[in-house]
Amino acid sequence: MEADIRKFADSINSYTKEQLFDLCLQLKRDNSTLEIYRKETRRSDTAIAREYQELSKSFKDLKSKYDDLLKSYERITAQNHLLVKQRFGSHNEKMDVLYASSGQDIQDPLSEDADPEAEDAVSHDTNKIIPFGEKSSKVSGKRSGKLLSDDQKARTEARKVIKDALGNGREKKTRTKMDLSGLPHVNTFNLNIGELDKLYGYANWEIVNWHEKKLLHKPLASYYVECIYTPVIKRRDDGSLISMPAPCALLRRSQVTPEVLANIMYEKYFKSVPLYRQSADLANIGLMIPRQDMSNWIVHFANLYFKVPYKYMKMLQCKRKYGHSDESTLQVLHEENRDARTKSYVWVHTTGELDDGPCIVIFAYEPTRGTDHLRTYYIDFSGALTTDAYISYDVLGKESHGRIIICGCLMHARRRFAEAMEIIDIRTLSKKEIDVLPEYRALILLGKIYHAEAELKSLDAKERLKRRQSDVKPLVDDFYTLIESFDLDDPLLSEKFKDAITYSINQKESLCRFLEDGMIPCDNGFAENCLRLYAQGRRNWLFSNTPEGAHASTIIYSMVETARHNAANPLIYLNYLLEKVPDYLEFSPYDPRIEELMPWSDRYRQYEKEKLKASLEQLNIVSQEKPYYRPYCQKADDQAKALPNAS
């Protein structure tokens, strides 16, 4: 640069004054022009920087929206797959079923768009589950025989690994023989002496043994009308007329009896037969009972008679130290100040699954799902309550200040990982690729926990707690070590899997409480199973007309489920309550004499035996005594006397 300046200085040494003046003017003009360009450049740079910032912000907003839309798309796709699978596929969470059905494009078997001639319609028939090692006879032409063979081997090997990992602790033992031990037995001896005398000669045969053959009979269901006549007495001294009292009836001027009403309740609340179907069925045998009459009977007697044992059962259940709770929906058409389409709720509260005492199941109707119901119901409860992760249970536990300990449900955690596994297409994965799937690894560990826990159910609480600390706790630690090792920001993890991890980590404290007490179960499956009968009935009768009907239904479901879980016949128990409760209507709900109304009481057990015996006698079915027949034979007596040691 210095050399250029010197060169320029040398070049202007010979310039005249006028030339130097012109050069300065020219340089001034050039400098002004450059200054203008410099200002415009600065203005342009500022505008470009501002526009860049705006574009950068817009890009970030669009990228954020794109990421949200992508997550929403993945979530909706996963939900759609799960909903379609729930509608048309298997509802099983077992690992082998997950392997058999994961990633399949489940289709509506009644779809009008399906091509019955297409190969895909056969090879992708996902309405059925294809076990490991088996494939449809028609497969897509893109997959060669070698690939199919490798796929079969991989899936067979994977199934073996699952069985080795989980063992047989969760497998149910299938009954291979009909069990008749719970039914009354009637002895019938097929013996016709006259016919045998004709066949083999008089006094030429005798009975030395009997062969037994059991036959199961079901008399045709029948109703009959009993006409009861009571005399009208006329006194001779004053001529007055006196009507003798008639036998007591359930309702004045009504023909309904306890056994008829008990059967109506049993059909609806145990067999899930709606009242209109019952009315149509009774019409087939010539008995016309309007379903409105049935409904009125159910509401009246459930709220009048059954509330006595209902309140007593509730009191007993709240005195226990362990319990379960869950809820489900119900539609009630005529609720005050509420739309008919608004959802109401049915809560279920039970004693602990591992309790040694009688099992109690209480259903309760509530218009809402709020915490107020739990506050009222569990006001006298003190102990551990196993529930799902619904926020109201957590609020209840915090408000009780340690009086109620909320325990989590491991089954809900497993269900989330199972859903994450279901949306993965594993049809083209090898066994090694399947083994490293995070969903697979989490489910295997959860399966091991359940297998270890299943082996402890027959132990007492002290021994169960000891074995949980030694056998189950290390498995739980391994499970949490695995899921806590994943980065939730990893884009390779599915949203379902992230949701499963988040749920398990957030609920870790409550999920692990079963490791601290041998009487706390590891999940809330017992309460869900108690709700199953109600859910099945709701699918058939759909709704309750009034809140009074909803209350009546929950009371009767409480009686039926409690009887069923205490090995009592629900039909006979309902009949027992309708007959015996009138004697207890004046008692306090806490009167210990109400214990006689419970399905585990000795009084009820005796009543059930007598009722079964009376039902057989009413059908003229009498159990015979074993006959003894040995005809007199003079020839045999003579031979016996001829023996040397004969007296």
C-alpha positions, 0 to 999 in steps of 0.5 A, spaced: 500 500 500 505 504 501 508 503 494 502 505 491 502 511 495 509 513 493 507 512 486 501 516 486 505 522 489 510 521 484 505 522 478 502 528 481 509 532 482 508 534 475 501 537 475 499 544 475 495 548 480 489 547 475 490 540 474 491 538 482 484 542 483 481 538 478 483 532 481 481 534 488 474 536 485 474 529 482 476 525 488 471 529 492 465 527 487 468 520 488 468 520 495 461 523 496 459 517 491 462 512 495 459 515 502 452 515 498 453 507 496 456 506 504 450 509 507 445 505 502 449 499 504 448 500 511 441 501 510 441 495 506 445 491 511 440 493 516 434 491 512 437 484 510 439 483 518 432 485 520 429 480 514 433 475 516 431 475 523 424 475 521 425 469 517 429 466 522 423 466 527 418 464 522 423 458 520 423 456 528 415 457 528 414 453 522 419 448 524 416 447 531 409 447 528 412 441 523 415 438 529 408 438 533 404 436 527 409 430 526 408 428 533 400 429 532 401 425 526 405 419 529 400 419 535 394 419 531 397 414 527 398 410 533 391 411 536 388 409 529 392 403 529 390 401 536 383 403 535 382 398 529 386 393 533 381 393 539 375 393 534 378 387 529 384 384 532 386 381 539 385 384 546 391 380 549 397 383 552 401 377 552 408 377 548 407 372 543 400 375 541 404 382 540 409 378 536 404 375 532 400 381 531 405 387 531 405 391 525 399 388 521 395 392 517 388 390 521 382 391 516 375 391 517 373 383 515 366 386 513 369 392 508 366 393 502 372 395 498 376 389 500 378 385 493 376 377 495 381 375 489 387 379 491 393 375 494 394 381 499 386 379 502 389 373 504 396 374 506 394 380 510 388 377 513 389 380 520 382 378 523 386 372 526 392 371 529 398 367 526 402 363 531 410 363 531 412 359 525 406 359 521 404 363 515 398 363 510 399 359 504 399 365 500 404 370 501 406 376 497 411 375 491 416 380 493 418 375 499 422 369 497 421 362 500 428 363 503 426 370 507 419 366 509 423 361 512 428 365 516 422 369 518 419 363 521 425 361 524 426 368 527 419 368 530 420 361 533 426 362 536 423 369 539 417 365 542 422 360 545 426 366 548 419 369 551 417 363 554 424 361 557 424 369 560 417 369 563 416 361 564 409 358 566 407 363 572 402 366 568 399 361 564 392 359 566 391 351 567 385 349 562 380 344 565 380 338 560 374 335 564 367 337 566 367 339 574 360 337 577 362 337 584 358 343 585 351 341 583 347 336 588 347 329 586 341 324 585 342 317 586 338 313 581 339 305 581 337 302 574 334 295 577 328 291 574 328 284 578 322 281 574 326 282 568 332 279 570 329 273 573 326 272 566 333 273 563 337 269 568 332 264 571 329 265 578 334 266 584 339 264 579 343 271 580 345 276 585 348 283 585 356 283 586 357 290 584 355 297 581 357 301 575 357 308 576 355 313 570 354 320 571 349 324 567 347 332 567 340 334 567 337 341 566 329 341 567 325 346 563 325 352 566 317 353 568 313 358 572 306 356 575 301 360 579 299 358 586 292 359 588 292 360 595 285 360 598 284 363 605 277 362 609 272 367 611 269 365 618 262 367 620 261 367 628 255 364 630 254 368 636 254 375 633 254 373 625 260 377 624 265 375 618 272 374 619 277 374 614 283 370 615 290 373 613 293 371 607 300 369 606 305 375 606 307 378 599 312 382 597 308 388 594 300 389 596 296 386 590 301 384 586 303 377 584 310 377 584 314 373 589 321 373 592 324 367 587 321 371 581 324 378 582 330 374 584 330 371 577 329 377 574 335 381 577 339 375 576 338 375 569 339 382 568 345 383 573 349 377 572 347 374 565 346 381 562 340 380 559 336 386 558 329 387 561 325 387 554 329 381 552 326 378 559 319 380 557 320 377 550 322 370 553 317 370 558 312 371 553 314 365 549 311 361 555 305 365 556 307 369 562 306 377 560 310 381 565 311 388 562 318 391 563 316 397 566 313 393 572 320 389 572 324 396 572 319 398 578 320 392 582 328 393 581 328 400 583 323 399 589 326 393 592 333 395 591 332 401 595 328 399 600 331 392 602 338 391 599 340 398 602 341 394 609 346 389 607 349 394 602 351 399 608 353 394 612 358 391 607 360 398 605 362 399 613 366 393 613 370 394 607 372 401 609 374 398 616 379 394 612 386 396 611 387 394 604 383 396 598 382 397 591 378 402 587 376 404 580 371 407 576 367 407 569 362 411 565 355 410 565 349 414 561 343 416 565 338 419 561 334 424 566 339 427 571 337 434 574 340 440 570 344 435 566 344 433 558 342 426 557 348 425 553 353 427 559 357 421 562 356 419 569 360 414 573 360 408 576 365 407 582 367 400 584 371 399 591 373 393 594 377 389 599 384 387 598 386 382 593 390 379 598 386 379 604 384 373 608 377 375 610 371 375 606 371 379 599 367 385 599 365 389 592 361 395 593 359 399 586 357 406 587 353 411 582 356 418 582 354 424 576 361 426 576 368 423 576 370 429 582 374 427 588 368 429 593 365 422 592 372 419 594 373 424 600 366 422 602 366 414 601 373 413 604 372 418 610 373 412 615 378 408 611 385 408 613 390 404 610 393 402 603 389 403 596 391 400 590 388 405 584 390 407 577 394 414 576 387 418 576 389 425 579 383 424 584 386 418 588 393 422 588 389 428 591 385 424 596 392 421 598 395 428 599 389 430 603 389 425 608 396 426 611 398 419 611 392 416 613 391 413 606 397 411 602 395 410 594 399 404 591 400 404 583 398 399 578 403 396 574 398 393 569 397 400 567 405 401 566 405 395 562 399 396 558 403 403 555 409 399 553 404 393 550 401 399 546 408 402 544 410 395 541 403 394 537 405 399 533 411 397 531 412 393 524 416 387 526 415 383 520 421 384 517 426 384 523 430 379 525 431 376 532 437 380 533 433 386 531 427 384 535 432 383 541 434 390 542 428 393 541 427 398 547 419 396 547 421 389 547 426 389 553 421 393 557 416 388 556 420 382 558 423 385 564 415 387 566 413 379 564 419 377 569 416 381 575 409 378 574 412 371 573 416 372 580 410 375 583 405 370 581 409 365 584 408 368 591 400 369 591 400 362 595 404 365 601 403 369 607 404 376 607 410 376 611 413 370 607 411 374 601 414 380 603 421 377 604 421 374 597 419 380 594 425 383 597 429 378 594 426 376 588 422 381 585 425 388 587 432 386 583 427 386 577 424 392 578 430 396 579 433 393 572 426 395 569 427 402 572 435 402 570 433 400 563 427 406 562 431 411 565 437 410 561 433 413 555 433 420 552 426 422 551 429 427 546 431 422 542 427 422 535 428 415 534 423 413 540 416 413 538 411 418 542 408 411 545 414 409 548 416 416 551 409 416 554 410 409 557 417 411 560 414 418 562 408 414 566 412 409 569 417 414 572 412 419 574 409 413 578 415 410 580 414 411 588 406 409 588 408 403 583 414 400 588 409 401 594 408 393 593 415 392 595 414 395 602 408 391 604 406 383 603 399 385 603 399 390 597 398 387 590 402 389 584 396 392 580 389 394 580 387 388 576 382 385 581 378 392 581 378 392 573 375 384 573 370 386 578 368 392 573 368 387 567 361 384 569 358 391 569 361 393 563 358 387 559 351 388 562 352 396 560 353 394 553 347 390 553 342 395 557 346 401 554 343 406 560 339 408 566 333 412 565 333 415 572 338 416 578 334 412 582 335 406 577 342 407 577 343 407 584 339 401 584 343 398 579 349 399 583 346 396 589 344 390 586 351 389 582 354 390 589 350 384 592 351 379 586 359 381 585 360 380 593 356 373 593 360 371 587 367 372 590 365 369 596 362 362 592 355 364 594 350 362 588 348 369 586 341 367 584 339 364 591 343 370 595 338 375 592 332 370 593 335 370 600 335 377 601 328 378 599 325 373 604 330 375 610 331 383 609 324 385 612 326 382 619 332 387 619 329 393 616 329 397 623 336 395 625 342 400 625 347 399 619 352 398 624 348 392 628 352 386 628 346 382 627 346 384 620 352 379 619 347 374 618 345 377 611 352 376 608 353 371 603 359 368 607 354 367 614 353 360 616 345 362 616 346 363 608 350 357 607 344 353 610 339 356 607 342 355 600 343 348 602 336 347 603 334 351 597 337 346 593 334 340 596 327 343 596 328 345 588 329 337 587 324 335 591 319 340 588 321 337 581 319 330 584 326 328 584 328 323 590 335 320 591 334 313 592 337 308 597 342 303 594 338 297 594 340 290 596 338 284 593 340 277 594 335 271 592 334 265 597 337 259 593 336 252 597 341 249 592 347 254 595 345 253 602 345 245 601 352 246 598 354 250 604 352 245 609 356 240 606 363 243 607 367 240 612 368 247 616 361 248 616 357 249 623 
